């Protein structure tokens, strides 16, 4: 009797011990939320949607994009950082993820999140930003913009995805290299900033190529320069900043993250799905349509890349210092 009871209890305990493993093996069993911390139309969204679509097909569960914008990306990133680390919340972030906590401290407020609250899954894309103006505007070359800014310091304005966000840092790197003063107008993401430029509310914008290439080809925007080391294959007539004599290089990248306490077994599933997505023909075709190069790196290599990039961007933000949040 006692032996039977002990055997029953032992079997029950063994079953309970195996349940978490069985649950992990079955992951995912329900839809996954991919937070994009910017509105639709920006680089993170343009990269995130085809990534989510193909990852969902591979994982046999929907990966649902949720745009959670605000504070240059901090609102959505903080939500992902605080999410339950069960693999059902992931984040598609831009390079600004590493500088926003530094920026919060510069502004005298507690950071919305810390970078170590998030674990890298994979780097998906990387592209230099492009400096664009309105297609029918007065600036036909970068020197026109520089000359106008030097003639009337602080009157030429530009938009960005938010204070200390990716597009803000890019423009300030250029302004420092050109020794000019520009007026910054932050928006809630790259998409609204593009709309503001097209509507004539701002004079210039740093944009990821994928968010601007259609408008450039349609003549609604004019590209004056790219922040890369060389010209873009998709914009062969647009010179690089370095080519024009400005020491201003900036790449906008998109990468996947999960809350840092996500179990290793689940991270392995997500890393494998990201790797297979980057190699998927459907995904490659979708990225080619928006002329965004895939720059896949698995988690260990992405972490090395992230740490190096974070140091460079932190130095740029600290050079900018505290700025008014318009």
C-alpha positions in Angstrom: 0.0 0.0 0.0 2.7 2.5 1.1 5.0 1.3 -1.7 2.2 1.8 -4.3 1.5 5.3 -2.9 5.2 6.2 -3.0 5.4 4.9 -6.6 2.3 7.0 -7.5 3.8 10.1 -5.9 7.1 9.5 -7.5 5.5 9.1 -10.9 3.6 12.3 -10.4 6.7 14.2 -9.5 8.5 12.9 -12.5 5.6 13.9 -14.7 5.6 17.4 -13.2 9.3 17.7 -13.7 9.1 16.9 -17.4 6.2 19.3 -18.1 8.3 22.4 -18.5 10.7 20.5 -20.9 7.7 19.3 -22.9 6.3 22.8 -23.0 9.6 24.2 -24.2 9.9 21.5 -26.8 6.5 22.5 -28.1 7.4 26.2 -28.3 5.7 28.1 -29.9 2.2 27.0 -29.1 0.5 30.4 -29.7 1.1 33.6 -31.7 4.3 35.6 -31.0 4.2 39.4 -30.6 7.0 41.4 -32.4 7.2 44.9 -31.0 8.3 47.5 -33.5 9.0 50.6 -31.3 8.1 53.0 -34.2 5.1 53.8 -36.3 4.5 52.1 -39.7 6.6 53.3 -42.6 10.0 53.5 -40.9 13.0 51.2 -41.3 12.2 48.9 -38.3 8.7 48.4 -39.6 9.7 47.9 -43.2 12.2 45.2 -42.1 10.0 43.8 -39.3 7.0 42.9 -41.4 8.6 40.5 -43.9 10.7 39.1 -41.0 7.5 38.4 -39.0 5.7 36.9 -42.0 8.4 34.4 -42.8 9.3 33.6 -39.2 5.7 32.9 -38.6 5.6 30.5 -41.5 8.7 28.7 -40.3 7.5 28.5 -36.7 3.9 27.5 -37.7 2.6 30.3 -35.5 1.7 33.8 -36.4 4.3 36.5 -35.6 2.2 39.6 -35.1 3.8 43.1 -35.6 2.7 45.6 -32.9 3.8 49.2 -33.5 4.5 50.7 -30.1 6.0 54.2 -30.7 7.1 57.0 -28.5 10.2 58.7 -27.0 12.4 57.9 -30.0 11.7 54.1 -29.5 12.1 54.0 -25.8 8.4 53.2 -25.1 8.3 50.1 -27.2 11.8 48.9 -26.2 11.0 49.3 -22.5 7.8 47.2 -23.0 9.8 44.4 -24.7 12.5 44.6 -21.9 9.8 44.2 -19.2 7.9 41.5 -21.0 7.5 37.9 -19.7 10.6 36.1 -20.9 8.7 33.2 -22.4 9.5 33.7 -26.1 6.1 35.2 -26.9 7.4 38.8 -27.0 10.3 39.8 -29.3 11.6 43.1 -30.5 12.7 44.5 -33.8 15.0 47.4 -32.8 17.3 49.9 -34.5 20.8 51.0 -33.6 19.4 53.6 -31.3 18.6 50.9 -28.8 22.1 51.2 -27.3 22.1 55.0 -26.9 18.6 55.7 -25.5 19.6 54.8 -21.9 22.6 57.1 -22.2 20.4 59.8 -23.6 17.9 59.4 -20.7 20.8 59.9 -18.2 22.0 63.0 -20.1 18.5 64.4 -19.9 18.5 63.9 -16.1 15.9 61.1 -16.0 16.1 57.4 -15.1 16.5 55.2 -18.2 13.3 53.7 -19.5 15.3 50.4 -19.9 18.9 49.1 -19.8 20.5 47.3 -22.7 21.3 44.3 -20.6 17.6 43.6 -20.1 17.5 42.4 -23.7 19.3 39.6 -25.4 20.3 39.7 -29.1 18.7 37.1 -31.4 20.0 38.2 -34.8 21.0 41.2 -36.9 18.8 41.3 -39.9 19.7 44.4 -42.0 22.2 47.3 -42.1 22.2 50.2 -44.4 23.7 53.7 -44.3 21.3 56.6 -43.9 20.5 59.0 -46.7 20.2 62.8 -46.4 17.0 63.8 -48.3 15.2 67.0 -49.0 12.0 67.8 -50.8 12.2 67.0 -54.5 11.1 70.5 -55.6 13.0 72.3 -52.8 15.9 74.8 -53.2 18.7 72.4 -52.2 20.1 70.6 -55.3 23.4 69.5 -53.7 24.7 69.0 -50.2 26.8 72.2 -50.5 23.6 74.2 -51.0 22.3 73.0 -47.7 25.6 73.6 -45.9 25.9 77.1 -47.4 22.3 78.0 -46.3 22.9 76.7 -42.8 26.1 78.7 -42.5 24.4 81.8 -43.7 21.5 81.4 -41.3 22.6 79.2 -38.3 19.8 77.3 -36.6 17.1 78.2 -39.2 17.4 75.1 -41.5 15.3 72.5 -39.7 15.3 68.7 -40.0 13.1 65.9 -38.7 13.9 62.7 -36.9 12.4 59.6 -35.3 12.8 61.2 -31.9 15.3 62.9 -29.6 18.5 60.9 -29.6 17.0 58.4 -32.0 18.8 56.9 -34.9 18.0 59.7 -37.4 18.7 62.4 -34.9 22.2 61.1 -34.1 22.9 60.7 -37.9 22.1 64.4 -38.6 24.1 65.7 -35.7 27.1 63.6 -36.7 26.8 65.4 -40.1 26.2 68.8 -38.6 29.3 68.4 -36.5 31.4 67.3 -39.5 30.1 70.3 -41.6 30.5 72.7 -38.7 26.9 73.9 -39.1 23.9 74.4 -36.7 20.6 72.9 -37.6 17.2 73.0 -35.9 15.9 69.6 -34.8 12.2 68.7 -34.9 11.5 65.2 -33.5 8.6 63.0 -34.6 7.2 59.7 -33.2 9.1 57.7 -35.9 10.7 57.7 -39.3 7.3 57.3 -41.1 5.8 60.6 -39.7 9.1 62.4 -40.3 9.0 61.3 -44.0 5.4 62.6 -44.2 6.5 65.9 -42.7 9.2 66.4 -45.3 6.8 65.6 -48.1 4.3 68.1 -46.6 7.0 70.8 -46.5 7.0 71.1 -42.7 10.7 70.3 -42.5 13.7 71.1 -44.7 15.7 67.9 -44.5 15.8 64.4 -43.1 18.1 61.5 -42.5 16.3 58.4 -43.6 16.9 54.7 -44.1 17.0 54.0 -47.8 14.1 51.6 -47.7 11.8 54.3 -46.2 12.8 56.9 -48.9 13.8 55.1 -52.1 10.3 55.1 -53.6 9.8 58.8 -53.0 13.3 59.5 -54.4 12.6 57.5 -57.5 9.3 59.3 -57.9 11.0 62.7 -57.7 9.2 63.7 -54.5 12.4 63.6 -52.5 16.0 64.5 -53.6 18.9 62.5 -52.0 21.9 64.8 -51.4 24.3 62.3 -49.8 24.7 58.9 -48.0 26.4 58.3 -44.7 28.1 55.2 -45.9 31.8 54.7 -46.8 30.8 54.5 -50.4 27.8 55.1 -52.8 24.8 52.8 -52.5 24.2 50.4 -55.3 20.5 51.5 -55.2 21.4 55.2 -55.5 24.6 55.2 -57.7 24.3 58.9 -58.5 24.3 60.0 -54.8 27.7 60.8 -53.4 28.9 59.6 -49.9 29.6 62.1 -47.1 33.2 61.0 -47.2 33.4 61.6 -50.9 32.2 65.1 -50.3 34.8 65.7 -47.6 32.8 65.2 -44.5 33.9 62.7 -41.8 30.4 61.4 -41.2 29.6 57.7 -41.3 26.4 56.2 -39.9 24.6 52.9 -40.5 21.1 52.2 -39.6 20.6 48.5 -38.7 17.6 46.4 -37.6 18.0 43.5 -35.2 15.9 41.1 -33.2 16.0 40.9 -29.4 14.2 39.0 -26.6 14.0 39.7 -22.9 17.3 38.7 -21.4 15.9 36.0 -19.1 14.3 34.1 -22.0 15.3 30.4 -21.6 18.2 29.1 -23.8 16.0 26.5 -25.5 13.6 29.1 -26.6 16.4 31.4 -27.7 17.8 28.6 -29.8 14.4 28.2 -31.6 14.2 31.9 -32.3 17.8 32.1 -33.5 17.2 29.2 -35.8 14.0 30.8 -37.2 15.9 34.1 -37.8 18.7 32.3 -39.6 16.3 30.4 -41.8 14.3 33.6 -42.4 17.4 35.4 -43.6 18.1 32.6 -46.1 14.4 32.3 -47.3 13.7 33.2 -50.9 10.4 35.0 -50.0 12.2 37.1 -47.4 15.1 37.9 -49.8 12.6 39.0 -52.5 10.7 41.2 -50.0 13.8 42.9 -48.8 15.0 43.4 -52.4 11.7 45.2 -53.3 12.5 47.8 -50.6 16.2 47.8 -51.6 17.4 46.9 -48.1 20.4 44.6 -47.9 20.2 41.7 -45.6 23.1 41.7 -43.1 22.4 38.6 -41.0 24.5 37.8 -37.9 23.7 35.1 -35.4 23.5 36.1 -31.7 27.2 35.7 -30.7 28.4 37.7 -33.7 25.6 40.2 -33.4 26.6 40.8 -29.7 30.2 41.7 -30.8 28.8 44.0 -33.5 26.3 45.6 -31.0 29.0 46.3 -28.4 31.3 47.9 -30.9 28.5 50.0 -32.4 27.2 51.0 -29.0 30.6 52.5 -28.0 30.7 54.5 -31.2 27.2 55.9 -30.9 27.6 56.6 -27.2 30.6 58.8 -28.0 28.4 60.6 -30.6 25.6 61.2 -28.1 27.9 62.4 -25.4 29.4 64.9 -27.9 25.8 66.1 -28.6 25.2 66.5 -24.9 21.9 67.5 -23.3 19.5 68.9 -25.9 16.0 70.6 -25.6 13.2 68.2 -26.3 11.0 70.2 -28.7 
